[in-house]
Amino acid sequence: MLVLGIETSCDETAAAMVRDGREIVSSVIASQVPIHKRFGGVVPELASREHLDKIVPIVEEAFVRAGIEKDNVDGIAVTIGPGLIGSLLVGVSYAKAMAFALNKPLVGVNHIEGHIYSVCFENPPVEHPALALIISGGHTNLFFVPNPGKYKVVGRTRDDAAGEAFDKVAKLLGLGYPGGPIIERLAREGDPKAVEFAIPRMGDKRPDFSFSGLKTAVQKYVRACRGGLFSKDFDCCRRRRVQRRVASSLARSR
């Protein structure tokens, strides 16, 4: 079975041809980072306009790279949520129109469920029961998966997601957007023990996550030190510690 997948839930326009649920025949992605960078985050209206501009050439390129004609696909899958409503509308509308024109079945896909099963592309099939940790953009969730298609939320963030924490800390430090890759790159030069930040713990002992406290701790630290002079090495150490604390919070839920 050959399926065309379309994704427009946030700030990337993507299309892929997948055979039998495991083989990626082609994959094309258009990033919007240059568009949103000067705002320090995704602007929903701009995101939806970019999807409108990019979705046709991106889908066409997916077919070209796969060497497949449109009539040869067996079905179309499209992200229906969660995500930015305007961005989702672009993808869903396009997928509906294509499915109608080609007389092909259309399947709506949950964004988070897609993340869970994306591991199947480069790994052996998932053995159930399983635990799934989702760390993507504004989502940080831990799911118990007893059987395929069945999910129970075990833990979730109570405030910021991990990605949001990186972006906000990067903004505090004047590093730019998106914050995660920048902090990761700079943190390699630092000492994780140079600056101490606490690992958030839930009072009710639930395996939930919390990252807003880490952002506040960094903010207070920056304000306290703003009058002094930082060396490049010490600044990198601070970023390394932020990265380690986010990772430790995620690992604690296991």
Summary of the structure (lengths in Angstrom):
residues: 254
radius of gyration: 20.6
end to end distance: 36.2
largest distance: 66.6
contacts: 787
relative contact order: 0.11
helix: 46%
strand: 22%
